[in-house]
Amino acid sequence: MLKAPPEGGAPVTDMLPMGSLREVMEAFASFNTAEDGSGRKSGGMTILHGPGIVVEIPELDGKVMQVLVTVKDEDLAWSVLWRLSRKHGWRMMDPNTGQTFG
């Protein structure tokens, strides 16, 4: 899962928006991650495909609060996710453990 960290690093229960759907898709596009061209959405989510990853983006009131990333190929995915997180100030979180990276 990718998300925007709270300002000042203080723990809060509310997440900051990552941006609009267009802004988040543009951020992923610079890392060769985009829709597959089918125009299909799954359960109202936009699905992106990239190097070793599949990204599910739910949109709420015009804002993206978090995305779910499924790693398909660890050799490709981690460098992309790390660079993406650093460039945009996002955090990765393992939903199973709650551990954050980035």
C-alpha positions in Angstrom: 0.0 0.0 0.0 1.3 3.5 -0.8 0.1 6.6 1.0 1.0 10.1 1.8 2.7 10.5 5.2 1.3 12.9 7.8 2.9 16.3 7.9 5.8 16.6 10.4 5.9 12.8 10.8 3.5 12.9 13.7 1.2 9.9 13.9 -2.4 10.7 13.0 -5.4 8.7 12.1 -6.4 10.7 9.0 -4.3 10.2 5.9 -3.3 13.1 3.6 -4.5 12.8 0.0 -1.9 11.5 -2.5 -3.5 13.8 -5.2 -6.3 13.6 -7.7 -6.7 10.4 -9.8 -5.0 12.3 -12.8 -2.1 13.4 -10.6 -1.5 9.9 -9.2 -1.8 8.3 -12.6 0.8 10.8 -14.0 3.1 10.0 -11.0 3.0 6.3 -11.9 3.3 7.0 -15.6 6.8 8.4 -15.2 7.7 4.9 -13.9 6.3 3.0 -16.9 3.0 2.2 -15.0 -0.3 2.8 -16.7 -3.7 1.3 -17.6 -3.5 -1.6 -20.0 -5.7 0.1 -22.6 -8.8 -2.0 -22.1 -10.8 0.8 -20.4 -12.1 -1.6 -17.8 -12.3 -0.7 -14.2 -12.6 -3.3 -11.4 -15.1 -2.4 -8.7 -14.8 1.3 -9.4 -11.0 1.2 -9.1 -8.5 2.2 -11.8 -6.0 -0.6 -12.4 -2.5 0.2 -13.6 0.2 -2.3 -14.7 3.9 -1.7 -14.4 7.3 -3.3 -14.0 6.5 -6.2 -11.6 3.4 -4.5 -10.1 -0.3 -4.1 -10.4 -1.7 -1.0 -8.8 -5.4 -0.6 -7.7 -6.5 3.0 -7.2 -9.7 3.8 -5.4 -11.0 7.4 -5.8 -13.0 9.1 -3.0 -14.6 12.5 -3.6 -12.0 13.2 -6.4 -9.0 12.4 -4.2 -6.8 9.4 -4.0 -6.0 8.6 -0.3 -4.1 5.4 -0.9 -3.3 2.7 -3.5 -3.0 -1.0 -3.2 0.1 -2.4 -4.9 0.4 -6.1 -5.7 4.0 -7.2 -6.3 4.2 -9.7 -9.2 8.0 -9.7 -9.6 10.1 -8.7 -6.7 13.2 -8.3 -8.8 11.5 -5.5 -10.8 9.0 -4.1 -8.3 11.0 -2.9 -5.3 13.3 -0.5 -7.1 10.3 1.1 -8.9 8.3 1.4 -5.7 11.3 2.8 -3.7 12.1 5.5 -6.3 8.4 6.3 -6.7 7.9 6.7 -3.0 11.1 8.9 -2.6 10.2 11.2 -5.6 6.7 11.9 -4.4 7.2 11.7 -0.6 4.9 8.7 -0.3 5.2 5.9 2.2 4.8 2.2 1.6 3.1 0.2 4.2 2.8 -3.6 4.6 -0.9 -4.0 5.5 -0.1 -7.4 7.2 2.4 -6.0 9.6 1.8 -2.2 9.6 5.5 -1.7 8.9 6.2 1.4 6.8 9.0 2.1 4.3 10.1 5.2 2.4 
